[in-house]
Structure formats: C-alpha cells, structure tokens
Amino acid sequence: MQKKTLVPLLCAAFAGLADAAVVTKTIAYEIEGEAFEGVLVYDDSVTTPRPGLLAVPNWMGVNEDTVAKAARAAGDKYVVFVADMYGKSIRPSNAEEAGAAATAVRADRPLMRKRAQAAVEVLKAQSGEVALDLDRLGAIGFCFGGGTVLELARSGAPLKGFVSFHGNLDTPNPSDAKNIQAPVLVLHGADDPAVPQEQVDGFIAEMKAAKTDWQLVSYGGAVHSFTNPKANVPGRNEYHPVVAARAFKAMNDLFDEVFAKQ
C-alpha cells in the first residue's frame, strides 16, 4: 500500500526546487513477516530516469525531519528512498527511545545489513512508479544511518557509491572491508565527540588494508549532526550550515563521478 502526499512547503526550502513539486510516498514493506514503512521522495517535474539513493536516517528514524533532509539530498537529481531500520511499530519520540532502538540494531550487524539490503530492494522496486535508473544506485546515511551505510558497503552491496554524513566508523568485522565494491566517502566533523580520533584512525587503517576506493573529509569546527538544522547542543550536536552545504556538494560530486561511468 502506498500513500502519496505533496509537500509544497519543502519546495521553497531547497535550492533549485522553486517550481517543482516534491512528492513523498509512504511505502509499506515486509522483512521476514515484520512490517516496515519507508518514504520515497522525488521531484515529479523530472520525467527522465534519475539515479536512486537509499537514505538511512539518524537514530530518530523515519520522521518529518528525515523526509526534509531526503528532499534536500534528492533535489531534481535523484530519487531517494528513506529506509525504516526499526520496523513500523518503532518510532522514537525522544533521545532515550532513539538510543534504545539504535543500540539494538547496532548490536546486531547482520540484522543491520539485512534491513539495509532489504531497503535497497524496495528502492529498486519503485522503478515502476517513478523514472528510476536501476543502473545508477547509491546509498547515503546520517549519524546512525552513516554507520549503517558503511556496513552496507562492507556487506558487498552492488551499489555505485556510499556516503556517510557524521556517521559512526567502527565495525566488529573490519576485514569485511575487502567486500566493498564501490567508492566510500566519509564526511566527518573534525571535533565530533561521538566519533573519537581512535575510531577515525581505525577506519583509515581498515580502508587501507582493504585497498578500497575511499575518502574521508574532516571538517574543522564541525561536531556531530552538522547537517541537522535542529541540532543545538554546542560542542556536541550542532548544525553547521556552511559545512552542511560543503558536505552535500561533496556527496553530489562523488555521485556525478561514479554515475557518469555508466
């Protein structure tokens, strides 16, 4: 079952969308009999096939803020599917609930990978509903979602690129990096207390050992959640509009490169 909603207020919020209609569709799906519900986001003024991006949200899961961020990422360039990593019945309303939900998934990396992989298949299935180029697919994630996208890459998912925004970089199985099939881009706040330097160093060693195609951009003065306009805990979780704009540009530059190689 799908529910279609026009979100005209989003159009004014994102550059290049002034004359467009950002469409969101709630997409219900199942994983081994359990109900999940994600959101498809795209500009319906574009009729030619576009690349698709899986977007894994932060620990708050699927909500209005997530959809707004997906719309910013989508613009008129991509079709974006926001993954549900918790299940339809779990919609955190505060940090305590979000922490419990995210911790449960992070503690089970095979489950995390399975849910992310299932969401990729849901995105691909939308090609009958919207002009989607199935040969050009990537994944992005924010905070908890950034760590999830890196696990998706480590699983060997056959996508064209993976981008983590202020995500966790640790993994219990660093040798799995040998399975990565596409470029990895990590957009990191240099002063992020949630991702200490030891974790950054471990990630760099992991990528070097795997001899994969990777980049890590460390933004000075940025902490955790620098793309989240509602993050307002100075020195810990804080929106940084300049860095956010640079990070989204870096994301677009990577996907412009990898999607042009078709």
Beta strands, then each sheet from edge to edge (+ up, - down):
strand 1: 2-6
strand 2: 22-31
strand 3: 34-43
strand 4: 50-56
strand 5: 79-82
strand 6: 132-142
strand 7: 162-165
strand 8: 184-189
strand 9: 214-219
strand 10: 232-233
strand 11: 237-238
sheet 1: 1+ 2- 3+ 5- 4- 6- 7- 8- 9-
sheet 2: 10+ 11-
end
